[in-house]
Amino acid sequence: MLKTSQRRLKRAAGAVTAAVLAISLAACAGSAEPAATGSAEGGASATETIRLANFGTFPNAMPLMWAIEGGYFDKQNVKVELLPAMLNATDMVNAVMNDEADLAMTAPSAIAFARSAGRPAVNVGTVMMGYSLEIGFTPETVAKLEAKGITKDSPLKERVEALKGMTLGSFTAGSSTDAAFRYLVKENGVDPDHDMTLQPIADQAAQVAALRAKRIDGLVATAPGNVTAAAANGTAITWDFWTGDKLLPKVGMIIFAGSEESIKKKPEAIQRFLEAVSEARADIVAGLSAEDSAKLKKVMGADMPDGVWQTTLDSLSKLMGEPFTMTDASWESTMTLVNLQSDTPIKVPASEAINNTFAELIK
C-alpha cells in the first residue's frame, strides 16, 4: 500500500480555506514533455516519489484520496508524500516554485498570479471542471422560499431573484467565492450591494456557526464545501446556483500545478501520478461499490450520514466528467473569474498557462 500515514492524512484534513477554492490557473511547461512510461506492474518502472502540496482531505480532494486508499498509486509504482495541508493556493504553488514540492493540488488563481509575476507555474492536469457555486439555506429560509413557489428546481433567474432581502454569509471580498457570487447575481438582474446583505465571514467554523445560530439566512460556498458539514447535522439545506450559468460550468476548479523545473526533473513520475488519479476519478464517476464507498468515507466523511455522503459523491461526480485536459475556452473562462478578483487586469494566455501533454497521454 501507499506509504502515507493515516496520522498525516488526518492532520491534513479540513485545512482548506476560501483562498484554496479561488481559481488557480495553470501555466505551461514550455518544451518539457513527459517520457513514455512502462507498466509498473510489469516491472519496467522503478518506484518514484511525488511530493504533493495539498489542502488536506477536503471533499474536492476525493480523486486523490481514492487513488491513495484504493491502491492506484501502488499499481503505478508511485509513492506520494503529502506535505502538511496548506491554507491557500498561493502557498501551494510557491512550494512547487521553491522546489519544496513536485506538484500542487490546488484551485486555478494562484497560477495566474504566479505567471503574471514571472514565475513559471503550469497546469499539468485539470481534476475538476466547473465552479460549483451553492447556497446552504437554513431550513426556515427554504420553507419561506417554497411557500412562495420557489424550489431548488426553479429556473436559475427565479432562484437568484428570490435572494433579494436576504442576509447571506460569504467569504471575504476579493475571494473567488465572493467574486463568482457577485458575478452571478448581477447576471440575473440583482444588485449584491443593495438588494441583499452580504456578510463576510473569513473563518469556515464561524460561517457554519452563524448559519446554525440563524444569524444569516444562507451561506454562499462551493460544492461540496463548508456547507457539507452543516447539511450533515441538519443546519443547512443546499441549493445549486451554478448549473445553467454561461460562465461558471466552464471554469477550472481543481488542478495539478507543476513548474517547468519539476516537469524536467520528474516527467515519468508525473505521468504515472496523473494516470493513477485519472483512473481513480473515472471509477468514482462510474460508481464505487458499497465496500469501496465505505472505505473512502472512513477517510473523508466518517461522521457524515450516509445520505449526505452520497450527495457529496454525486455532486463531485458532476465536476469530474471532463477529461484532464483544459481547452483554451475553459482557460479564458477561468481568467474571467480571476479578473473579477483583481483590481488590475491580468493577462495570461492559454499558450503559457496550459500544458496538456501529460493529460493527452492518459488512456
N, C-alpha and C positions, 0 to 999 in steps of 0.2 A: 504493500500500500504506500501511497504517497507519504513521505516523512514530514508531515506538517502537524505539529502537536495540537491536540484539542484545546489545550490551555491557551495557545496563541490565537486560535480561531475565536475563542470566547472573549479574549481580551480585545480582539479587533471589532467585536460586534457593536453595532449601534453608534459608531463614531461619525457617521456621515452628517453633514450639515447642508444648509441651503446652497452654500458655495459649491459643494460637490455636485449638486444637481444643476448648477449653472452649466450651460453647454460648453464643452471643452473641445475645441476644434483641433483636428489632427493635421499634422503637416508632413509634407512629403519627404522621402528619404533619398532624394537625389538619384544617383545612379546605382545605389546599392540594391542588389537583387538577392533573394533567398536561394540557397543551393538546393538542388533536388534532394529529397530525403528518402532514405531507405526505410524499410519496415522495421520498426523497433522490435516487433515480435520475432522477426527473422534474424535478429542479431546484427543488422547492418549498421546500427547507430548506437553510439555509446551514450550513457546517461549524461544529460546536461542539466544545469540549474538555471532557472529563470528567477531573478529577484523581482518581486512584483510589488510596486506601490499600490495601495488599495484603500478602500473606505470601509472595510470590515464586512460583517455578514448582513448588511442592509439588503432588503429584498432584491434590489437591482443587481446584486452580485450573484444571483441564483445560478446562471450558467457556469460561472467559475466554481462555485461551491459544489455543484453537482459533478463537475469534472474532477474535483478533488475526492469527494465522497464516493463517487461511482467508479473510481479507478481508471478514468480515461487518460490521465497523465501517465499512469503506470504503463499503459499499452504503448504510449509514445516515447517511453524512456525519458521522461522529463520530470525533474524534481522542482517543485515550486516552493520558493522561500517567500512567505508572506511578510512584508515589512509591517511594523506596527501601524495600525489604522491611522490615516491622516485626516485632518479636518477640512481641507479644501483642495480643489482641483489644482490650484497653482502650486501648492506644496508637493503634490504627487508628480506633476510634470517637472518641477525643479529637481526632484530626487533623480529622475531619469537624466536630466541635463547635467547633473553633478556626478553622474556615474555611481550613484548610491542604489539605483535600481535599473533593471534592463527594460522593463515595461511599466506602464501605469494603467490600471483600470480606472478610468475617470470619465467625466462627462464633457462633450466638446465645447469652452470659452478660454480656459487656461492656455490651450494650444494656440488659439488665435492671438491671444495676448502675448504668448511667448514668441510667436513668429513675428508679430509686429515690433517686438523688441529685439529682433535679430537672433533669437535662439531657435535652432533648427529642430523643433518638435515635429512629430509626424504621426498621422493616424495609420496604423497597420491593420486595423480590423474594427468594423462597426458592429458592436454586440447587440445594441437595441436601437431601433429607429422609431421616432415619434415622441414628441414632448407631451407626455400623458398628464395633462392638467386635470385636476379633480377638486371637488369641494366636499369636505366632510361636514355635513349639517348635523345640528342637534336633532333628536327625534321630534321635538316640539316644532322646529322650523319646517321639517319635512311635512308634518301634519298640516301646518298652515298653508304650505305650498299646494299640497294635494287638495285641500279644501277649496282652493282657487282653480283647481283643474290642471295644475302644473305637476307633472311627474318626471321621473328620471328619463322617460322615453319621449318627452315632449321635444319639439324641434329646438335646436340649439339656441336660436334667437329668442324664443319664448322663455327658455330657462335663464338666459342672461338678463333679459328684461325683468324677470321676477326677482332679481337680486337688488333692485332699487329699494333703498331704505334700510338695507341690512347693515350690520356691523360684522365685518369679516376679518379674521386673523390671517396674516400672511407673513412671509419673510420680509426682511428689511428692504427698503428702497435700493434699487441697483442690483438686487439678486435676479437670477434668471426667472424664478417663480413669479416675483413681483412684475417683472417686465413682460412675461408671457401673459399674465392675467390682465394687465393694463391694455396690452395689445388686443386681447380677445374681446373685452367688454367694449372698447372703442369701436372695433369692427362691427359690433352689433348694436351700435347707437346708444351706448350707455357711457356716461362720464364717470370714471372711477373716483374723481376728486370731489364731485358734487352730488352724484346720485346715490352714493353709499359711503360708508365709513370704513377705510382700510386701516386696521390696527397692526402696525409692525411688531412682530414678536420674534426675536432672533433665536431664542433657545427652544428646541423642539419639545422638551419636557414642559416648558411653560406654555407652549401652544396647546398641547393636549390638556393641561390643567385648566386653561382658560375656557376651552370647549366643555370640559366636564362641569365647570362651575357656571356654565351658561352666561359667561361674560361676553361671549361672541355668539353670533348665530351660526357661523360656519368657519371652517378653516381651509384656506386655499393651499394646495400642496400638489405634488406629483405622485402618480400612482405607480406601484404601491409604495406610499411614503409613510410619513409620520402619522397619518390618519388611520393606517392599518391597525396600529395598536389601539387606537380609540375605538375603531369598529369592533375589535375583538372583545372589548368589555361592554359594548352597547352604548358607548358615549357618542358615537358618530354613525351616520348613515351616509355613505359616499355616493356621489353622482359624477358621472363622466362629463367633462367640459372641454374635450379636445377632439373627439371623433366628429367629423363633419366640417371641421375648420379647414381653410385652404392652406394654411401655413404649418400649423403645429404637427400634423402627421408626417411631414417631410423633414422635420428637424432631427439631427442626430441626438441621441440621448446618452448612451454609454458606449465608450470606445476603448480600444487599447492604443495607448500612445507610446511611441519609442522615440529614439533620437537617431540621427544619421550615424553616430558613432556606435550605438548599441546594435544597430542593424548590421553594420560592418563586422562587429565582433562575433555576433551570435545569430547569423541568418538561419541556420538549420534548427537551432533550438527554438527560435521564434516561430518558425514554420510549424514545428511539431506541437508547440504550445497552442497555437491557433487551431490546428487540426483537432486537438483534444477538446477545446472549448466549443468548437463548432459542432462536433459530434454530440457533446452533452446537451447543447442548446437544441439541436434537432430532436433529440429524444424527449426533452421536456415538451416541445411543441407537439410531438406525436402523441404524448400522453404517457406518463410514468405508470408503472404498475403500482398497485396499492402498497406493496412492500417497499418499492423504491421511493415512493412519495413519503411514506412514513419515515424512511431513513433520512431523507433530506429535511423533513420537518423537524427532526430532532436537533439539527444544526441551525436551522434558520427561523423556525417558528414553533418551538417546543410548547409554548404557552398559548398558542393560537387555538381557538375552537376549530374543529375540522372544516366547518363551513367557511370560515374566514380564510383558512389556509387554501382551500380550493379556489376561492375567489381570487386570492393573490396569485396562484398558479395561472388561472385563466387570464387575468389582466396582464401578467407578464408575457404570456404566450403571444398576445397581440403585438407586442413590441419586438418579438423575435422572428417574425415571419420573413423579414428581408434578409438577403444574403449578406455576407461580411463586407462586401464592397460598398463604397459610398459614391453615388453619382455626383456629377458637377451640380445638378439641380438641387440635390439634397444639401450639398455644401453651401450653396447660395442661400437656401432657406435657413440653415444653421447660422450663417453670418448675419442674416436679417435679425434674428433674435439676439445675437451677440451685440449688435449695434444698438439695439433698444436699451442695452445696459450701459452703453458708453457715451460720455459727453462728446468725445471726439471720434468721428467715424474711423473704423478700422477696415483696411482693405488687404485681405489675404486671398489671393487667387487659388482656385481649386488645384491648379497645376503645382502649387507649392504645398498645399495643405493635405493632399491625399496621396497615399501610396497603396494602391490596390494589388501590388504584385504578389504579396503573400496570399491574400484572400482569394485571388483568381486561381491559385493552385489547389485550393481546397476542393476535394471531390464532391 
